[in-house]
Amino acid sequence: MGQKGGEKRASQRSNPATGSGSSGRNSGSERFKTGEKAPETAKYELAGLVHDTSKSAQGEETIKLEKNEQFPPDPASNEAAYWVKAS
């Protein structure tokens, strides 16, 4: 009976290919995707597009989000994007 629960937990682990997850081990380089909530109030920089890895972020886009606000899409293309905390 408990076997299925273990399998489910294993599938909920962070995906290294997307850089998502809540382990917080990659502080400073953790990426956040459009639609995710900001873990803290801070400035965030556009790091690239989610579905087109051949294109990098155009220009330097920096936004300020309050804790629990959702990360927006890329302002230039309105496509899903990755964001990183600005240093």
N, C-alpha and C positions, 0 to 999 in steps of 0.2 A: 504494500500500500504506500509506503513512504518513498519508493523508488522514483515514481514520476515527478515528485516534488523536487528531487535532487537534479533531475535532468532539466527542469524548468529553470532552476537557479543558475545552472551552468550557461544556459542560453541568454541570460540577462547580463552577462559580464560585458565589460567595455569592449568595444571593437577597435583594435589597434589601427585598422586601416582608415577609420574615420577620425580617430583622435577623440571620440566622444566617450563619456563615462564620468563617473563622479568620484573617482579615487583621489583626485587632487594631488597625485604624485608628481605630475608634470607641471608644477606651479611655475608660472612665468612663460610657459609655452603651451598651455592648455588652450585648445580651440573650442569655440562655441558656434553652433550652427543656427541659422535663421530659424526662429520659432522657439528656441530654447530660452530659458529665463536667466537673467544675469544673476550670478551668485552674490554679487556685492555692488554697491554704488561705485562706479569708476568710469574712466574713459577707456574705450575699446577701439582698436584699429582693424580695418578691413584686411583680411589675410588671404582672400582668394575666393573663387566660386566653387560651389559644391559639385556641380555636375560637369564642369568643364575644367579639368585640371591643366589643360594646355594654356589656358588664359590666366594670367595673374591679375590681381586687383589693379584697376586702372587708377592712377593718381593715389594720393594718400588721403584716405577717408578716415576721420576720427569722429566718434560719437560719444556722448555721455549718456549712460543708462543708470537708472536707479535700481536698487536691489529688486528682483523679481519682475522687472520689465522684460519684454521679449526682444530678442535680437532681430533687427529688421533685415530685409533683403538688401542686396547691393543697390545703393541709390542710383547708380548710373544705368544699370541694366534691369533692375527689379527682379533679378534671379537670386536663388538661395545662395548664401555666402557663409564663409567662416570668419569669425572675429577672434581677436586675441586681446588680452588686457594690454593697454598702452604702458610703456615703461617711462 
